[in-house]
Amino acid sequence: MNNFFISKFKDIINKKSVKKLTRKILIASHASGTPGGPVEKLQSYLSKKNIVYTIKHPLYPKSSTKSEIYFNKKRFIFKLPFFIQYPLEGIITTFILLKHRTPIDLAVCFDPLSFFNVYFFNFFYNVKKIIYYNLDYSITRFNNPFLNNIYHFLNRFAYEHCSYLFILRESILDKIDPGKKFRSKNFIVGQTVSSIRTRGKKNIKNNSILYAGAIGNSVDFKPLITALVKLKKNKIFFNMDIFGKENDKGKLRKMILINKLEKNVFFKGPAEVNELTKKIIPNYKIGVSPYMLKKDKKSPDYLYQGSLIAAKVVDYIAGGLPVIATRVNPAFDDIEKYQFGFNAKTENDWFIAIKSLLTDQNLYKKYQKNALKFAKKFDENIVFGPIFKKILEEN
């Protein structure tokens, strides 16, 4: 008899556990074609205890990136002509999802256009709650005033109609909510990492330097490349691997060839976020983030108005890498304040910082230990845990 009741009790517990795992969450975003970043991090985190569906459309319609919808264990991939991508992507997505009708408990939209698409889709299909996750709000997103006004209109629309707003810094609200009408639904959400990797010395590639991220208008490799040339002339051995997307005729490749660094600097292509953070980053010695010091006209200004260390830097230190970065906002002062790396502005700054970390083992060990210690504050369970517990349990 006792065994019977114990068995029934276990069945009840198991049913409750299964119920917790059956929340259906939709993540919508526009992708540049380079994997990794906050979208993939959140998807990985939520997938542990929920069923996650995804909608990804190209950020740049003229690129080779295709639209991809993952829903009910089925994957739909298509490519629209660039001139009708933005107007039609939401309509086509709606038709696809309506054929596979499933209630959705929560949608997370990573940009204003994704929010608009999901909001439109919600007229035909019930989504209980919608989060607008604003990662890179910029006062000047486009040089074209007309496009910039559309961008701000969509941001205000998303903010007013979302259930919750996730933002990296509170100053955004001064622009999109000057009247403070909707402040109660805001969450300040910082950078996150899925795990802090403690490493043995045997795992680290000798004198290795790593860059992992997008190769675009927000980065400036020129001072770093010049510093690498100087290291080579001073017979300081190094190898640098670049994980990111760039074509064979890109400016960075030309710069490497001109400076005769092709035997020291290698392109590894893009990598998925889990592979990057758990398998790749921990094997390197130093992580570098060479940002554009003065904003390029084609580059959005969110990075320079920010109040957080960049996600790339957080990924490095979570893997135990001391970092060298260009200081683009005051948050980067923590790098030197907590002694887990250096801020570099000139080519000489880069040279001295890299040389110090490659040749002074006592300094390196100290900075490596400090990097892992500082990274603990970005643990995804600490950042996301309380927020999603509140959101998913609210009626």
C-alpha positions in Angstrom: 0.0 0.0 0.0 2.8 2.4 0.9 4.5 1.7 -2.4 1.2 2.5 -4.2 1.0 6.0 -2.6 4.7 6.7 -3.1 4.3 5.8 -6.8 1.2 8.1 -7.1 3.1 10.9 -5.4 6.0 10.6 -7.8 3.5 10.7 -10.7 2.1 14.0 -9.4 5.5 15.5 -9.0 6.5 14.4 -12.5 3.4 15.9 -14.0 4.1 19.2 -12.4 7.6 19.1 -13.7 6.4 18.4 -17.2 3.9 21.2 -16.9 6.7 23.7 -16.1 8.6 22.5 -19.2 5.7 23.1 -21.6 5.6 26.9 -21.7 5.9 27.9 -25.3 8.1 30.9 -26.0 8.6 32.7 -29.4 11.9 34.6 -30.0 11.8 37.0 -33.0 14.8 38.8 -34.4 16.6 40.2 -37.4 20.0 38.6 -38.0 23.1 40.0 -39.7 24.4 36.5 -40.6 27.0 36.4 -37.8 25.9 33.8 -35.1 26.3 34.4 -31.4 25.2 37.3 -29.2 22.3 38.1 -26.9 19.6 36.4 -29.1 21.3 33.1 -29.1 22.2 33.4 -25.4 18.6 34.0 -24.4 17.4 31.2 -26.7 19.9 28.8 -25.1 18.8 29.9 -21.6 15.1 29.6 -22.1 15.4 26.3 -24.0 16.5 24.6 -20.8 13.0 24.8 -19.2 10.7 25.8 -22.1 9.7 25.0 -25.6 11.3 27.7 -27.8 10.2 28.7 -31.3 12.3 31.2 -33.4 11.7 33.7 -36.2 14.9 35.1 -37.8 14.8 37.5 -40.8 17.7 39.2 -42.5 18.8 42.4 -40.9 20.1 43.5 -44.4 17.7 42.4 -47.2 20.5 42.6 -49.8 22.7 40.1 -47.9 22.7 36.3 -48.6 21.1 35.7 -45.2 17.7 33.9 -45.4 14.6 34.0 -43.3 14.3 31.1 -41.0 11.3 30.0 -38.9 11.5 27.1 -36.4 8.1 26.1 -35.1 6.7 22.8 -33.8 9.9 20.9 -34.7 9.6 22.1 -38.3 12.0 24.5 -40.0 10.9 26.9 -42.8 13.6 28.7 -44.8 13.0 31.2 -47.6 14.5 34.2 -49.3 12.5 37.2 -50.4 13.7 39.8 -53.0 15.4 42.6 -51.1 12.9 45.3 -52.1 9.9 43.5 -50.6 11.7 41.9 -47.6 10.6 44.2 -44.9 7.0 44.8 -46.1 6.2 41.1 -46.7 8.3 39.1 -44.1 5.7 39.6 -41.3 2.8 38.6 -43.6 4.5 35.5 -44.8 5.5 34.5 -41.3 1.9 34.9 -40.1 0.6 32.6 -42.9 3.2 29.9 -42.0 2.5 30.1 -38.3 -1.3 30.0 -38.8 -1.0 26.6 -40.4 0.6 25.3 -37.2 -1.7 26.8 -34.6 -0.2 26.5 -31.1 -0.8 28.8 -28.1 2.2 30.9 -27.2 2.8 32.0 -23.6 5.4 34.6 -24.3 7.1 36.3 -27.3 10.5 38.1 -27.0 11.2 40.6 -29.9 14.7 41.9 -30.3 14.1 44.8 -32.6 11.2 47.2 -33.4 10.4 45.6 -36.8 10.3 42.1 -35.2 7.9 43.5 -32.5 5.7 45.1 -35.2 5.6 41.7 -37.1 4.6 39.8 -33.9 2.1 42.5 -32.9 0.4 42.2 -36.3 0.6 38.4 -36.1 -1.1 38.6 -32.7 -4.4 39.8 -34.3 -4.8 36.3 -35.8 -3.0 34.3 -33.2 -3.0 34.6 -29.4 0.3 35.5 -27.8 -0.3 36.1 -24.1 2.7 38.4 -23.4 5.2 40.2 -25.5 8.6 41.4 -24.4 10.4 44.1 -26.4 14.1 43.5 -25.8 16.0 46.6 -26.9 19.7 45.9 -27.2 21.0 48.8 -29.3 18.8 51.8 -29.2 20.5 54.7 -31.1 19.5 58.3 -31.3 21.0 58.4 -34.8 20.4 54.9 -36.2 20.3 56.0 -39.9 21.9 59.0 -41.6 18.7 59.3 -43.7 16.3 61.5 -41.6 13.2 59.8 -43.0 14.4 56.3 -42.1 15.6 57.6 -38.7 12.1 58.9 -37.9 10.5 55.6 -38.9 13.0 53.8 -36.6 12.0 56.1 -33.7 8.3 55.7 -34.4 8.6 51.9 -34.4 10.5 52.0 -31.1 7.9 54.2 -29.4 5.1 51.9 -30.8 6.9 48.8 -29.5 7.4 50.4 -26.1 3.8 51.5 -25.7 2.3 48.2 -26.8 4.6 45.6 -25.3 3.9 43.8 -22.0 7.5 44.4 -20.8 10.5 46.3 -21.9 14.1 44.9 -21.5 16.7 47.6 -21.9 20.5 47.9 -21.2 20.4 51.4 -19.8 17.7 53.6 -18.4 18.7 56.7 -20.4 16.9 55.2 -23.4 13.6 56.0 -21.7 14.2 59.8 -21.8 13.8 59.5 -25.6 11.0 57.0 -26.0 9.0 57.8 -22.8 9.7 61.4 -21.8 6.3 61.5 -20.1 7.1 58.5 -17.9 3.8 56.8 -18.8 5.0 53.2 -19.0 7.9 53.0 -16.6 6.3 50.2 -14.5 6.9 47.6 -17.2 10.7 48.2 -17.6 13.5 45.8 -16.7 17.2 46.9 -16.8 18.8 43.7 -18.2 22.6 43.6 -18.3 25.0 41.4 -20.3 25.0 37.6 -19.5 27.1 34.5 -19.7 25.9 30.9 -19.5 28.9 29.6 -17.6 32.2 30.7 -16.0 35.0 28.5 -17.3 37.8 27.7 -14.9 40.7 26.5 -17.0 43.9 24.5 -16.6 47.1 25.8 -18.1 47.3 22.9 -20.5 44.1 24.0 -22.4 45.5 27.4 -23.4 47.1 27.9 -26.8 50.6 29.3 -26.4 50.7 33.1 -26.9 47.3 33.1 -28.5 45.1 36.2 -29.2 41.4 36.0 -30.0 38.9 38.2 -31.6 35.3 36.9 -31.7 32.5 39.0 -33.1 31.2 41.0 -36.0 33.6 42.7 -38.5 31.9 45.9 -39.4 31.7 49.6 -38.9 32.0 49.5 -35.1 35.5 48.0 -35.1 38.8 49.4 -36.0 41.7 46.9 -36.4 44.3 49.4 -37.7 46.0 50.2 -34.3 45.9 46.5 -33.3 47.4 45.3 -36.6 50.2 47.9 -36.4 50.9 46.7 -32.8 51.1 43.1 -34.1 53.7 44.2 -36.7 55.8 45.7 -34.0 55.5 42.5 -31.9 56.7 40.5 -34.8 59.7 42.9 -35.4 60.6 42.5 -31.7 60.5 38.7 -32.1 57.6 38.3 -29.7 55.8 35.1 -30.9 52.0 35.2 -31.2 49.1 33.8 -33.2 45.8 35.6 -33.5 42.5 33.8 -34.6 39.5 35.8 -35.8 36.0 34.3 -35.4 33.7 36.4 -37.5 32.2 36.8 -40.9 34.1 38.7 -43.6 34.4 38.0 -47.3 37.8 37.2 -49.0 38.1 40.7 -50.3 37.4 42.5 -47.0 39.4 45.4 -45.7 40.8 43.4 -42.7 42.1 40.6 -45.0 43.9 43.2 -47.2 45.4 44.9 -44.1 46.8 41.6 -42.9 48.3 40.8 -46.3 49.8 44.2 -46.7 51.5 44.0 -43.3 52.7 40.4 -44.0 50.8 38.9 -41.1 49.1 36.1 -42.9 51.3 33.5 -41.1 50.3 35.0 -37.7 46.6 36.0 -38.1 44.0 33.5 -39.2 40.3 33.7 -40.1 38.2 30.9 -38.6 34.8 32.0 -39.7 31.7 32.5 -37.5 30.8 30.2 -34.6 27.6 29.5 -32.7 27.4 31.1 -29.3 27.5 27.8 -27.2 30.5 26.5 -29.2 32.2 29.9 -28.9 31.7 30.5 -25.2 32.2 26.9 -23.9 34.7 25.4 -26.3 36.6 28.1 -28.2 37.2 31.1 -25.9 38.6 29.1 -23.0 41.5 27.9 -25.2 43.0 31.3 -25.8 45.2 33.5 -23.8 44.0 37.1 -24.5 40.8 38.5 -25.9 40.8 41.7 -27.9 38.0 44.2 -28.7 39.3 46.9 -31.1 36.3 49.3 -31.4 36.1 52.4 -33.6 37.2 55.2 -31.3 35.3 57.9 -33.3 31.9 56.9 -34.5 31.8 56.0 -38.2 29.0 57.8 -40.1 27.5 54.4 -41.0 27.7 53.1 -37.5 24.8 53.4 -35.0 25.7 55.3 -31.8 24.4 52.9 -29.2 27.8 51.6 -28.3 29.1 55.1 -27.5 26.2 56.1 -25.4 26.1 52.9 -23.4 26.8 52.3 -19.7 27.8 48.6 -20.0 30.9 46.7 -21.0 30.3 45.1 -24.4 29.0 41.6 -24.5 32.2 40.5 -26.3 34.3 41.5 -23.4 32.0 39.7 -21.0 32.3 36.5 -23.0 36.1 36.8 -22.9 36.4 37.2 -19.1 33.9 34.4 -18.5 36.3 32.2 -20.4 39.2 33.3 -18.2 40.8 35.7 -20.8 42.3 39.0 -19.7 41.1 41.6 -22.2 42.4 44.5 -24.2 39.8 46.9 -25.5 39.2 50.3 -26.9 37.4 52.4 -24.3 34.2 53.6 -25.9 32.1 54.4 -22.8 32.8 54.8 -19.1 31.9 51.2 -18.2 35.1 50.1 -19.9 37.0 51.8 -17.0 36.2 48.7 -14.9 38.7 46.7 -17.1 41.6 48.5 -15.5 39.9 49.3 -12.2 39.4 45.6 -11.4 42.7 44.6 -13.2 41.5 42.1 -15.7 42.9 43.8 -18.7 43.9 47.1 -20.4 42.2 49.9 -22.4 44.1 50.7 -25.5 43.8 53.8 -27.7 47.0 54.1 -29.8 49.1 51.4 -31.5 51.7 51.8 -28.8 49.0 51.1 -26.1 48.1 47.9 -27.9 51.7 46.9 -28.2 52.5 47.4 -24.5 49.4 45.7 -23.3 49.8 42.6 -25.5 53.5 42.4 -24.7 52.8 42.6 -21.0 50.3 39.8 -21.0 52.4 37.6 -23.2 55.7 38.0 -21.4 54.8 38.6 -17.7 53.3 35.3 -16.4 52.7 36.7 -12.9 50.8 39.6 -14.3 48.9 37.3 -16.6 47.9 34.9 -13.8 46.7 37.8 -11.7 44.6 39.2 -14.5 43.2 35.8 -15.4 42.0 35.2 -11.9 40.5 38.7 -11.7 38.7 38.2 -15.0 36.9 35.0 -13.8 36.0 36.7 -10.5 34.5 39.8 -12.2 32.6 37.6 -14.7 30.5 36.0 -12.0 28.2 39.0 -11.8 27.0 38.3 -15.4 25.8 34.7 -14.7 22.6 34.3 -16.7 20.8 32.6 -13.7 21.5 35.8 -11.6 20.5 38.2 -14.4 17.6 36.3 -16.1 16.4 34.0 -13.3 14.3 36.5 -11.1 13.0 38.4 -14.2 11.6 35.4 -16.1 10.3 33.9 -12.9 8.2 37.0 -12.3 7.1 37.4 -15.9 6.1 33.7 -16.5 4.3 33.4 -13.2 2.3 36.6 -13.5 -1.3 36.2 -14.7 
